[in-house]
Amino acid sequence: MMLDLSLKFNESYAAFQAKPSDLDSLDSSVHPYSQWQDEGDKLYERGKYEESIKYYERALVNKSDEYRIWNKLGLSQTALKQYQQAISSFEQAIEIDGDIYAAWYNKGNVLRELKHYEDAIASYDRSLDCQPAQHKDWILHNRGLVLWDLGRFEEALNSFDLATGDNPNNFQSWTNRGIMLSYLSRDREALDSYKQAISIKANEFIIWASQATVLTKLGDLEAALKSWNKSVELEDWNDKLWNDRGVVLYKLGRYSGALENFDRSIALNPKEEIAWFNRGNVLRILGRFDEALASYDRALELNPKCDTVWVNRGVVLAELHRFDESIDSNERAIDLNPNNDSAWNNRGSDLYTLGLYQEALDSFDRAVGLKFNKSLYWANRGNALRELGQLENALASYNTALSIDPAYSQAQSWYGNVLKDIEQKNAERIGTLSKREQPSTHVSISSIESDRSSTDIVRTVDRDGNMFEYHLKDLYPNEESYQYTTNQSKLFAECLPELIAKYGGHYVVFEDGKVIDKDEDEDVLLERIWKTDFIKERMGVDGHGIYCHLVPARRSTP
């Protein structure tokens, strides 16, 4: 099993914070101390912060009650990361004049750097209370960033909304507003926000990258690629952009292009394990297993604690028929994360291949225990049970796989094979199947053919070329389940145009023309629906299961 590629991109970009100095207003008349202050300002603007501090301190000797100098001193100390001293300087300015919004704002920025988030929000709120004549949007913007840091996305969105309302040309707030909307699964609104940001400043790479991330999430990969292209064009030294562009090319099946992008990302930053991991994934798809293994090994040198890399490394080792090493790799993943269901399943597959069926069953049991709604795991468990001669248990395991995914053709075939095996042992109980001895089956050794003249008859061929047939109803635990799945499939097809318009690219739980729930990730959807009251009356011995299906994505027209 190959896991999804890891998207790694930091959308927050603190550079969208205004420089604190942008809030300063030096409109006072000239005083004797102002020469020291002016010299300090010049040094500050040239980035000579330590020297500027000396001049500000000299100015304060002559005029200790001038809040502007205290504020400037605090800015220089902030630039040198002397945060506690900076807070003290801003507080001195505030003590002299409690309505100086710039000092409250600057203090909030320092508190955010110190991760004192609640205090930072209070400081920004106090700055807003001063009713600033300018830069209100930046105070609101940075307040939104702190709420983002706290995971309070709705409140952060509101703050960015207020910022764009105060200054419709603040493209940074439009961008971060879009990111919050995406976090809240309001992706179409997020795209509108990015469009607004681009209309203001089209040469900012982070806007294009953020837009590309949402388009990728929505499954509009061609449009996403165009956005990544623009982002890379604007900042071609950014390794993360090349990596994420490679991810989209991978998803589009353009593997050679994806590999070139991952290689470019690695050339820019050879110490980023994500790009090495992704490179290994695409090399595996291209059948270059030794190179893929080398890439995974490099990723693990950089970060040996990533269980996902150990799992995919095991996949490649299995492709190379190095099953003992593959088992070791999956066990390393399990040591790091005992709840990694893929590692347990893949370990079971390797043990099955080696003929260690009981140990394989133990692994599959752990996999289904961790992810109950994964049809593949139940099917693999059924295969191990069959090899152990536990045919009725195997049948039940295939049944569970089919209740999760009624269209799982391999599980249907295995189910039919087990029915035949049971018939061979008990011809009086099941008399409709062939009595000829049926060899054991393994993954991908049987094919299934539908009889075009009858939608209710399935013909399946075993590895020895023996054909037998069975009724489609035999694949379902009861008549109600068969009728339910058949009816829902017809309704789904009838509703497909409307479903594509509303839910394109999503998996949906569908019943009687209505979408019960949706998600881009099928596993996440099934895991969520499994915990609801909706599932209780539809599962079990007398239930008919549920109908879950992918709605095809609606493609944009070039």
RODO-2510 file (C-alpha; in nm, 4 decimals, decimal comma):
residues 558
     n   res          X          Y          Z
     1     m     0,0000     0,0000     0,0000
     2     m     0,1299     0,3417    -0,0876
     3     l     0,0452     0,6269     0,1439
     4     d    -0,0518     0,9724     0,0261
     5     l     0,2266     1,2179    -0,0409
     6     s     0,2943     1,4661     0,2357
     7     l     0,2195     1,8256     0,1526
     8     k     0,4491     2,0520     0,3490
     9     f     0,3934     2,4218     0,3211
    10     n     0,3780     2,6910     0,5878
    11     e     0,0936     2,9169     0,4872
    12     s     0,1158     3,1510     0,7858
    13     y     0,4219     3,3527     0,6768
    14     a     0,4811     3,5960     0,9599
    15     a     0,6336     3,8355     0,7066
    16     f     0,2796     3,9584     0,6541
    17     q     0,3121     4,1428     0,9821
    18     a     0,3785     4,5122     0,9417
    19     k     0,7085     4,6460     1,0652
    20     p     0,6381     4,8108     1,3984
    21     s     0,8194     5,1238     1,2778
    22     d     0,5496     5,1759     1,0170
    23     l     0,3205     5,2945     1,2952
    24     d     0,5459     5,5713     1,4202
    25     s     0,4586     5,9332     1,3588
    26     l     0,7306     6,1932     1,4250
    27     d     0,5358     6,5122     1,3810
    28     s     0,6586     6,6909     1,6954
    29     s     0,8514     7,0146     1,6820
    30     v     1,2323     7,0192     1,7151
    31     h     1,3747     6,9958     2,0692
    32     p     1,7384     6,9855     2,1859
    33     y     1,7103     6,6099     2,2482
    34     s     1,5711     6,5515     1,8995
    35     q     1,9161     6,5503     1,7407
    36     w     2,0012     6,2361     1,9393
    37     q     1,6664     6,0850     1,8435
    38     d     1,7092     6,1752     1,4761
    39     e     2,0508     6,0144     1,4683
    40     g     1,9057     5,7065     1,6381
    41     d     1,6314     5,6917     1,3730
    42     k     1,8853     5,7019     1,0905
    43     l     2,0840     5,4194     1,2468
    44     y     1,7631     5,2191     1,3007
    45     e     1,6633     5,2524     0,9359
    46     r     2,0115     5,1309     0,8334
    47     g     1,9716     4,8239     1,0570
    48     k     2,2338     4,9350     1,3084
    49     y     2,0173     4,8626     1,6085
    50     e     2,2812     4,8442     1,8814
    51     e     2,4162     5,1878     1,7857
    52     s     2,0640     5,3309     1,7615
    53     i     1,9956     5,2179     2,1188
    54     k     2,2885     5,4295     2,2439
    55     y     2,1477     5,7410     2,0771
    56     y     1,7957     5,6807     2,2056
    57     e     1,9286     5,6331     2,5592
    58     r     2,1246     5,9576     2,5242
    59     a     1,8086     6,1365     2,4098
    60     l     1,6195     5,9995     2,7114
    61     v     1,8808     6,1447     2,9459
    62     n     1,7710     6,4862     2,8210
    63     k     1,4008     6,4051     2,7887
    64     s     1,2885     6,1007     2,9885
    65     d     0,9170     6,1738     2,9461
    66     e     0,9144     6,1615     2,5660
    67     y     0,7062     5,8543     2,4810
    68     r     0,8147     5,8499     2,1160
    69     i     1,1767     5,7845     2,2152
    70     w     1,0762     5,5041     2,4507
    71     n     0,8752     5,3523     2,1650
    72     k     1,1743     5,3802     1,9278
    73     l     1,4047     5,2285     2,1874
    74     g     1,1647     4,9360     2,2200
    75     l     1,1700     4,8832     1,8418
    76     s     1,5499     4,8591     1,8354
    77     q     1,5459     4,6176     2,1275
    78     t     1,2802     4,4090     1,9485
    79     a     1,4986     4,3931     1,6358
    80     l     1,7806     4,2539     1,8539
    81     k     1,5350     4,0058     2,0151
    82     q     1,5822     4,1743     2,3523
    83     y     1,2147     4,1118     2,4172
    84     q     1,1894     4,1750     2,7903
    85     q     1,3779     4,5046     2,7588
    86     a     1,1531     4,5968     2,4658
    87     i     0,8381     4,5303     2,6697
    88     s     0,9732     4,7527     2,9471
    89     s     1,0398     5,0327     2,6956
    90     f     0,6915     5,0090     2,5436
    91     e     0,5403     5,0103     2,8927
    92     q     0,7367     5,3272     2,9730
    93     a     0,5863     5,4889     2,6632
    94     i     0,2383     5,3727     2,7665
    95     e     0,2874     5,5051     3,1211
    96     i     0,3670     5,8492     2,9776
    97     d     0,0746     5,8398     2,7333
    98     g    -0,1737     5,5567     2,7678
    99     d    -0,3362     5,6429     2,4356
   100     i    -0,0335     5,5824     2,2172
   101     y    -0,1697     5,3024     2,0013
   102     a     0,1721     5,2289     1,8455
   103     a     0,3247     5,1248     2,1788
   104     w     0,0314     4,8948     2,2593
   105     y     0,0595     4,7431     1,9112
   106     n     0,4359     4,6976     1,9351
   107     k     0,4024     4,5407     2,2788
   108     g     0,1463     4,2977     2,1322
   109     n     0,3945     4,1961     1,8611
   110     v     0,6631     4,1201     2,1196
   111     l     0,4184     3,9230     2,3344
   112     r     0,3304     3,7146     2,0289
   113     e     0,6996     3,6418     1,9717
   114     l     0,7150     3,5223     2,3330
   115     k     0,4033     3,3081     2,2733
   116     h     0,2086     3,5008     2,5382
   117     y    -0,0913     3,4928     2,3100
   118     e    -0,3725     3,6010     2,5398
   119     d    -0,1667     3,8977     2,6617
   120     a    -0,0877     3,9850     2,3001
   121     i    -0,4600     3,9912     2,2115
   122     a    -0,5270     4,2164     2,5097
   123     s    -0,2515     4,4516     2,3931
   124     y    -0,3885     4,4663     2,0375
   125     d    -0,7381     4,5300     2,1753
   126     r    -0,6001     4,8147     2,3866
   127     s    -0,4342     4,9568     2,0751
   128     l    -0,7706     4,9489     1,8962
   129     d    -0,9352     5,1195     2,1915
   130     c    -0,7055     5,4151     2,1238
   131     q    -0,8994     5,4681     1,7989
   132     p    -0,5945     5,4960     1,5703
   133     a    -0,6312     5,7251     1,2709
   134     q    -0,4169     5,4954     1,0586
   135     h    -0,2845     5,1383     1,0465
   136     k    -0,5953     4,9971     1,2109
   137     d    -0,5970     4,7180     0,9531
   138     w    -0,2506     4,6030     1,0626
   139     i    -0,3507     4,5891     1,4257
   140     l    -0,6509     4,3763     1,3266
   141     h    -0,4319     4,1667     1,0981
   142     n    -0,1782     4,0808     1,3674
   143     r    -0,4573     4,0196     1,6138
   144     g    -0,5892     3,7654     1,3617
   145     l    -0,2469     3,5991     1,3466
   146     v    -0,2465     3,5461     1,7236
   147     l    -0,5962     3,3979     1,7149
   148     w    -0,4677     3,1715     1,4357
   149     d    -0,1780     3,0674     1,6616
   150     l    -0,4359     2,9732     1,9246
   151     g    -0,6376     2,7671     1,6759
   152     r    -0,9362     3,0006     1,7101
   153     f    -0,9983     3,0142     1,3362
   154     e    -1,3483     3,1657     1,3369
   155     e    -1,2270     3,4577     1,5495
   156     a    -0,9148     3,4930     1,3355
   157     l    -1,1333     3,5057     1,0243
   158     n    -1,3429     3,7794     1,1815
   159     s    -1,0277     3,9805     1,2555
   160     f    -0,9060     3,9470     0,8957
   161     d    -1,2557     4,0438     0,7755
   162     l    -1,2351     4,3622     0,9816
   163     a    -0,8857     4,4318     0,8489
   164     t    -0,9965     4,4045     0,4853
   165     g    -1,3026     4,6124     0,5665
   166     d    -1,0820     4,8880     0,7061
   167     n    -0,8360     4,8666     0,4174
   168     p    -0,9627     4,6801     0,1083
   169     n    -0,6109     4,6983    -0,0404
   170     n    -0,4479     4,4950     0,2364
   171     f    -0,3606     4,1919     0,0229
   172     q    -0,1923     4,0167     0,3154
   173     s    -0,5164     4,0144     0,5131
   174     w    -0,7074     3,8918     0,2071
   175     t    -0,4561     3,6077     0,1770
   176     n    -0,4711     3,5017     0,5399
   177     r    -0,8482     3,5376     0,5309
   178     g    -0,8447     3,2804     0,2493
   179     i    -0,6280     3,0461     0,4524
   180     m    -0,8687     3,0652     0,7472
   181     l    -1,1642     2,9954     0,5195
   182     s    -0,9836     2,6902     0,3869
   183     y    -0,9128     2,5704     0,7416
   184     l    -1,2863     2,6010     0,8029
   185     s    -1,3599     2,3945     0,4866
   186     r    -1,5052     2,6972     0,3095
   187     d    -1,2773     2,6438     0,0132
   188     r    -1,4784     2,8185    -0,2573
   189     e    -1,4912     3,1339    -0,0445
   190     a    -1,1176     3,0963     0,0128
   191     l    -1,0596     3,1047    -0,3634
   192     d    -1,2577     3,4288    -0,3866
   193     s    -1,0356     3,5775    -0,1168
   194     y    -0,7176     3,4748    -0,3004
   195     k    -0,8578     3,6201    -0,6225
   196     q    -0,9054     3,9517    -0,4433
   197     a    -0,5492     3,9403    -0,3078
   198     i    -0,4081     3,8653    -0,6548
   199     s    -0,6007     4,1578    -0,8040
   200     i    -0,4169     4,3841    -0,5580
   201     k    -0,0697     4,2280    -0,5783
   202     a    -0,0196     3,9651    -0,8450
   203     n     0,3539     3,9207    -0,7876
   204     e     0,3380     3,7765    -0,4353
   205     f     0,4218     3,4066    -0,4507
   206     i     0,2504     3,3098    -0,1246
   207     i    -0,0903     3,4100    -0,2625
   208     w    -0,0469     3,1844    -0,5660
   209     a     0,0853     2,9038    -0,3460
   210     s    -0,2071     2,9326    -0,1046
   211     q    -0,4522     2,9311    -0,3941
   212     a    -0,2795     2,6243    -0,5400
   213     t    -0,3086     2,4435    -0,2064
   214     v    -0,6871     2,4936    -0,2015
   215     l    -0,7273     2,3965    -0,5672
   216     t    -0,5324     2,0778    -0,4940
   217     k    -0,7615     2,0104    -0,2000
   218     l    -1,0656     2,0560    -0,4253
   219     g    -0,9220     1,8149    -0,6811
   220     d    -0,8879     2,0773    -0,9549
   221     l    -0,5318     1,9690    -1,0252
   222     e    -0,4793     2,1385    -1,3618
   223     a    -0,5789     2,4762    -1,2159
   224     a    -0,3642     2,4029    -0,9113
   225     l    -0,0654     2,3326    -1,1358
   226     k    -0,1072     2,6707    -1,3072
   227     s    -0,0998     2,8401    -0,9672
   228     w     0,2084     2,6436    -0,8599
   229     n     0,3739     2,7413    -1,1904
   230     k     0,3144     3,1096    -1,1156
   231     s     0,4349     3,0687    -0,7579
   232     v     0,7579     2,8975    -0,8688
   233     e     0,8106     3,1608    -1,1369
   234     l     0,8030     3,4303    -0,8669
   235     e     1,0273     3,2476    -0,6194
   236     d     1,2206     2,9708    -0,7893
   237     w     1,4663     2,9290    -0,5000
   238     n     1,1958     2,8055    -0,2614
   239     d     1,2354     2,4286    -0,2180
   240     k     0,8874     2,3881    -0,0693
   241     l     0,7249     2,5255    -0,3838
   242     w     0,9065     2,2754    -0,6043
   243     n     0,8089     1,9936    -0,3694
   244     d     0,4415     2,0842    -0,3697
   245     r     0,4372     2,1381    -0,7456
   246     g     0,5801     1,7870    -0,7700
   247     v     0,2942     1,6566    -0,5542
   248     v     0,0365     1,7903    -0,8017
   249     l     0,2236     1,6420    -1,0971
   250     y     0,2305     1,3111    -0,9090
   251     k    -0,1443     1,3243    -0,8548
   252     l    -0,1895     1,3978    -1,2268
   253     g     0,0108     1,0866    -1,3113
   254     r     0,2961     1,2870    -1,4648
   255     y     0,5588     1,0958    -1,2760
   256     s     0,8681     1,2018    -1,4698
   257     g     0,7772     1,5670    -1,4167
   258     a     0,7076     1,5027    -1,0500
   259     l     1,0493     1,3413    -1,0115
   260     e     1,2184     1,6433    -1,1725
   261     n     1,0429     1,8728    -0,9239
   262     f     1,1394     1,6628    -0,6221
   263     d     1,4977     1,6549    -0,7480
   264     r     1,4924     2,0343    -0,7820
   265     s     1,3555     2,0683    -0,4286
   266     i     1,6314     1,8438    -0,2954
   267     a     1,8990     2,0384    -0,4869
   268     l     1,7802     2,3556    -0,3135
   269     n     1,7497     2,1938     0,0291
   270     p     1,9038     1,8452     0,0595
   271     k     1,8139     1,8294     0,4300
   272     e     1,4363     1,8278     0,3818
   273     e     1,3172     1,4721     0,4392
   274     i     0,9725     1,5314     0,2863
   275     a     1,1181     1,5795    -0,0620
   276     w     1,3288     1,2629    -0,0269
   277     f     1,0179     1,0739     0,0871
   278     n     0,8137     1,2014    -0,2069
   279     r     1,0977     1,1216    -0,4460
   280     g     1,0951     0,7655    -0,3141
   281     n     0,7214     0,7412    -0,3729
   282     v     0,7405     0,8441    -0,7377
   283     l     1,0415     0,6186    -0,8021
   284     r     0,8380     0,3281    -0,6672
   285     i     0,5565     0,4083    -0,9103
   286     l     0,8128     0,4135    -1,1922
   287     g     0,9342     0,0681    -1,0864
   288     r     1,2796     0,1963    -0,9901
   289     f     1,2734     0,0150    -0,6577
   290     d     1,6431     0,0294    -0,5679
   291     e     1,6494     0,4064    -0,6202
   292     a     1,3265     0,4420    -0,4251
   293     l     1,4800     0,2491    -0,1370
   294     a     1,7847     0,4782    -0,1417
   295     s     1,5550     0,7832    -0,1238
   296     y     1,3615     0,6433     0,1714
   297     d     1,6888     0,5610     0,3460
   298     r     1,8058     0,9203     0,2955
   299     a     1,4777     1,0507     0,4378
   300     l     1,5276     0,8280     0,7411
   301     e     1,8829     0,9533     0,7904
   302     l     1,7331     1,3008     0,8220
   303     n     1,4408     1,1912     1,0367
   304     p     1,4503     0,8316     1,1643
   305     k     1,1331     0,8850     1,3681
   306     c     0,8900     0,9136     1,0760
   307     d     0,6829     0,5943     1,0811
   308     t     0,5277     0,6674     0,7396
   309     v     0,8671     0,6508     0,5692
   310     w     0,9401     0,3161     0,7369
   311     v     0,6066     0,1835     0,6043
   312     n     0,6706     0,2919     0,2457
   313     r     1,0271     0,1624     0,2674
   314     g     0,8748    -0,1728     0,3592
   315     v     0,6546    -0,1577     0,0491
   316     v     0,9591    -0,1207    -0,1752
   317     l     1,1453    -0,4003     0,0021
   318     a     0,8465    -0,6258    -0,0578
   319     e     0,8539    -0,5298    -0,4264
   320     l     1,2185    -0,6431    -0,4252
   321     h     1,1081    -0,9724    -0,2634
   322     r     1,3097    -0,8877     0,0479
   323     f     1,0197    -0,9820     0,2733
   324     d     1,2144    -1,0306     0,5969
   325     e     1,3594    -0,6803     0,5643
   326     s     1,0146    -0,5470     0,4755
   327     i     0,8775    -0,6992     0,7959
   328     d     1,1603    -0,5359     0,9917
   329     s     1,0812    -0,1996     0,8325
   330     n     0,7124    -0,2255     0,9215
   331     e     0,8033    -0,3276     1,2747
   332     r     1,0205    -0,0165     1,3048
   333     a     0,7136     0,1858     1,2038
   334     i     0,5057     0,0037     1,4653
   335     d     0,7681     0,0697     1,7351
   336     l     0,7416     0,4418     1,6540
   337     n     0,3642     0,4402     1,6216
   338     p     0,1762     0,1319     1,7459
   339     n    -0,1424     0,2789     1,5965
   340     n    -0,0142     0,2784     1,2383
   341     d    -0,2742     0,0526     1,0789
   342     s    -0,0912     0,0452     0,7430
   343     a     0,2203    -0,0945     0,9083
   344     w     0,0207    -0,3752     1,0727
   345     n    -0,1569    -0,4569     0,7457
   346     n     0,1634    -0,4560     0,5391
   347     r     0,3434    -0,6659     0,7997
   348     g     0,0548    -0,9136     0,7737
   349     s     0,0820    -0,9202     0,3934
   350     d     0,4531    -1,0024     0,4137
   351     l     0,3934    -1,2780     0,6673
   352     y     0,1129    -1,4152     0,4466
   353     t     0,3492    -1,4244     0,1492
   354     l     0,5983    -1,6203     0,3597
   355     g     0,3253    -1,8706     0,4494
   356     l     0,3082    -1,7633     0,8153
   357     y    -0,0694    -1,7435     0,8156
   358     q    -0,1375    -1,7331     1,1903
   359     e     0,1124    -1,4517     1,2427
   360     a    -0,0363    -1,2765     0,9403
   361     l    -0,3840    -1,3100     1,0917
   362     d    -0,2609    -1,1578     1,4163
   363     s    -0,1318    -0,8567     1,2215
   364     f    -0,4532    -0,8178     1,0224
   365     d    -0,6492    -0,8355     1,3483
   366     r    -0,4458    -0,5415     1,4769
   367     a    -0,5033    -0,3505     1,1524
   368     v    -0,8837    -0,3909     1,1581
   369     g    -0,8855    -0,3071     1,5269
   370     l    -0,7195     0,0250     1,4486
   371     k    -0,9249     0,1039     1,1362
   372     f    -1,2476    -0,0922     1,1428
   373     n    -1,3858     0,0642     0,8250
   374     k    -1,1018    -0,0346     0,5887
   375     s    -1,2346    -0,2984     0,3508
   376     l    -0,8841    -0,4030     0,2361
   377     y    -0,7876    -0,5082     0,5880
   378     w    -1,0981    -0,7223     0,6297
   379     a    -1,0378    -0,8874     0,2933
   380     n    -0,6749    -0,9642     0,3813
   381     r    -0,7915    -1,1037     0,7139
   382     g    -1,0364    -1,3258     0,5243
   383     n    -0,7534    -1,4579     0,3059
   384     a    -0,5466    -1,5553     0,6111
   385     l    -0,8466    -1,7253     0,7741
   386     r    -0,9128    -1,9209     0,4592
   387     e    -0,5549    -2,0493     0,4466
   388     l    -0,5971    -2,1561     0,8103
   389     g    -0,9102    -2,3509     0,7145
   390     q    -1,1448    -2,1240     0,9109
   391     l    -1,3866    -2,0872     0,6208
   392     e    -1,6915    -1,9569     0,8053
   393     n    -1,4792    -1,6876     0,9745
   394     a    -1,3237    -1,6035     0,6400
   395     l    -1,6721    -1,5661     0,4910
   396     a    -1,7698    -1,3304     0,7721
   397     s    -1,4550    -1,1241     0,7158
   398     y    -1,5285    -1,0884     0,3443
   399     n    -1,8856    -0,9995     0,4358
   400     t    -1,7602    -0,7134     0,6492
   401     a    -1,5356    -0,5939     0,3664
   402     l    -1,8347    -0,5917     0,1314
   403     s    -2,0595    -0,4146     0,3806
   404     i    -1,8002    -0,1347     0,3835
   405     d    -1,7422    -0,1378     0,0072
   406     p    -2,0106    -0,3318    -0,1834
   407     a    -1,8257    -0,2700    -0,5126
   408     y    -1,5023    -0,4374    -0,3952
   409     s    -1,4711    -0,6874    -0,6832
   410     q    -1,1803    -0,8905    -0,5378
   411     a    -1,3665    -0,9406    -0,2126
   412     q    -1,6690    -1,0514    -0,4152
   413     s    -1,4536    -1,3078    -0,5939
   414     w    -1,2943    -1,4347    -0,2710
   415     y    -1,6366    -1,4553    -0,1118
   416     g    -1,7498    -1,6707    -0,4030
   417     n    -1,4436    -1,8924    -0,3728
   418     v    -1,5095    -1,9500    -0,0026
   419     l    -1,8709    -2,0356    -0,0781
   420     k    -1,7408    -2,2998    -0,3168
   421     d    -1,4954    -2,4295    -0,0548
   422     i    -1,7764    -2,4590     0,1973
   423     e    -1,9865    -2,6370    -0,0646
   424     q    -1,7111    -2,8899    -0,1169
   425     k    -1,7207    -2,9688     0,2538
   426     n    -2,0952    -2,9618     0,2880
   427     a    -2,2698    -3,0352    -0,0417
   428     e    -2,6059    -3,0952     0,1274
   429     r    -2,6102    -2,7474     0,2852
   430     i    -2,5038    -2,5563    -0,0227
   431     g    -2,5936    -2,7461    -0,3381
   432     t    -2,5686    -2,4804    -0,6112
   433     l    -2,1902    -2,4713    -0,6445
   434     s    -1,9473    -2,7117    -0,8085
   435     k    -1,8302    -3,0103    -0,5985
   436     r    -1,4838    -3,0142    -0,7528
   437     e    -1,1920    -2,9521    -0,5089
   438     q    -1,1003    -2,5813    -0,5166
   439     p    -0,7354    -2,4792    -0,4605
   440     s    -0,6550    -2,1918    -0,2264
   441     t    -0,6534    -1,8401    -0,3681
   442     h    -0,4347    -1,5381    -0,3056
   443     v    -0,4473    -1,1722    -0,3982
   444     s    -0,5007    -1,1021    -0,7699
   445     i    -0,5055    -1,4683    -0,8880
   446     s    -0,8767    -1,4782    -0,9747
   447     s    -1,0703    -1,2746    -1,2261
   448     i    -1,4385    -1,1866    -1,2254
   449     e    -1,6650    -1,1577    -1,5279
   450     s    -2,0238    -1,0341    -1,5421
   451     d    -2,2703    -1,2292    -1,7526
   452     r    -2,4012    -0,9617    -1,9908
   453     s    -2,7297    -1,1481    -2,0324
   454     s    -2,8052    -1,1437    -1,6630
   455     t    -2,7149    -0,8802    -1,4053
   456     d    -2,7674    -1,1372    -1,1295
   457     i    -2,5145    -1,4034    -1,2356
   458     v    -2,1378    -1,3773    -1,1837
   459     r    -1,8860    -1,6142    -1,3394
   460     t    -1,5466    -1,6409    -1,1728
   461     v    -1,2378    -1,8309    -1,2843
   462     d    -0,9857    -1,9789    -1,0409
   463     r    -0,6137    -2,0140    -1,0999
   464     d    -0,6588    -2,3581    -1,2578
   465     g    -0,8991    -2,2240    -1,5177
   466     n    -1,2099    -2,3791    -1,3594
   467     m    -1,5182    -2,1648    -1,4064
   468     f    -1,8134    -2,1605    -1,1730
   469     e    -2,0984    -1,9191    -1,1269
   470     y    -2,3057    -1,7823    -0,8454
   471     h    -2,5879    -1,5374    -0,7891
   472     l    -2,4943    -1,1767    -0,7045
   473     k    -2,7266    -1,1982    -0,4065
   474     d    -2,4899    -1,4539    -0,2555
   475     l    -2,2339    -1,1754    -0,2081
   476     y    -2,4546    -0,9896     0,0391
   477     p    -2,5351    -1,0861     0,3960
   478     n    -2,9091    -1,0706     0,3296
   479     e    -3,1724    -0,9896     0,0673
   480     e    -3,2293    -0,6449     0,2141
   481     s    -2,8613    -0,5551     0,1714
   482     y    -2,8631    -0,6633    -0,1925
   483     q    -3,1801    -0,4684    -0,2765
   484     y    -3,0610    -0,1630    -0,0838
   485     t    -2,7254    -0,1461    -0,2663
   486     t    -2,8877    -0,2018    -0,6050
   487     n    -3,1467     0,0728    -0,5493
   488     q    -2,8979     0,3244    -0,4105
   489     s    -2,6631     0,2633    -0,7032
   490     k    -2,9437     0,3454    -0,9484
   491     l    -3,0433     0,6593    -0,7571
   492     f    -2,6801     0,7686    -0,7370
   493     a    -2,6478     0,7429    -1,1155
   494     e    -2,9692     0,9433    -1,1649
   495     c    -2,8513     1,2178    -0,9304
   496     l    -2,4945     1,2255    -1,0610
   497     p    -2,5098     1,5609    -1,2517
   498     e    -2,6375     1,7415    -0,9413
   499     l    -2,3918     1,5559    -0,7193
   500     i    -2,0979     1,6566    -0,9393
   501     a    -2,2064     2,0221    -0,9246
   502     k    -2,2247     2,0223    -0,5446
   503     y    -1,9869     1,7523    -0,4240
   504     g    -1,7388     1,6909    -0,7078
   505     g    -1,4169     1,5348    -0,5809
   506     h    -1,5735     1,4240    -0,2499
   507     y    -1,6708     1,0847    -0,1165
   508     v    -2,0347     1,0873    -0,0055
   509     v    -2,2537     0,8685     0,2102
   510     f    -2,5680     0,8570    -0,0040
   511     e    -2,9196     0,7388     0,0704
   512     d    -3,2492     0,7884    -0,1116
   513     g    -3,1259     1,0819    -0,3208
   514     k    -2,9694     1,2667    -0,0276
   515     v    -2,6086     1,3162     0,0808
   516     i    -2,5782     1,2274     0,4499
   517     d    -2,2144     1,3333     0,4866
   518     k    -1,9133     1,4100     0,2662
   519     d    -1,5349     1,4313     0,2856
   520     e    -1,2397     1,4356     0,0486
   521     d    -1,0869     1,1466     0,2413
   522     e    -1,2913     0,8254     0,2276
   523     d    -1,1316     0,6836     0,5420
   524     v    -1,2074     0,9997     0,7397
   525     l    -1,5685     0,9976     0,6164
   526     l    -1,6320     0,6332     0,7026
   527     e    -1,4659     0,6679     1,0400
   528     r    -1,6853     0,9683     1,1180
   529     i    -2,0111     0,8130     0,9954
   530     w    -1,9311     0,4930     1,1861
   531     k    -1,9708     0,6855     1,5129
   532     t    -2,3143     0,8291     1,4333
   533     d    -2,6655     0,7080     1,5044
   534     f    -2,7180     0,6832     1,1271
   535     i    -2,4986     0,3744     1,1120
   536     k    -2,6529     0,1799     1,3983
   537     e    -2,9739     0,0698     1,2286
   538     r    -2,7963     0,0026     0,8991
   539     m    -2,5214    -0,2322     1,0110
   540     g    -2,5113    -0,5657     1,1864
   541     v    -2,6677    -0,9020     1,1052
   542     d    -3,0069    -0,7652     1,0021
   543     g    -2,8875    -0,4367     0,8539
   544     h    -2,8363    -0,3460     0,4914
   545     g    -2,5102    -0,1501     0,5212
   546     i    -2,4459     0,1955     0,3780
   547     y    -2,3738     0,3314     0,0305
   548     c    -2,0497     0,5322     0,0036
   549     h    -1,9174     0,6452    -0,3343
   550     l    -1,6780     0,8974    -0,4902
   551     v    -1,8432     1,1818    -0,6814
   552     p    -1,6279     1,2617    -0,9873
   553     a    -1,4651     1,6055    -0,9758
   554     r    -1,5909     1,8715    -1,2107
   555     r    -1,3021     1,9865    -1,4272
   556     s    -1,2477     2,3507    -1,5184
   557     t    -1,2444     2,4440    -1,8879
   558     p    -0,9115     2,5918    -2,0097
***
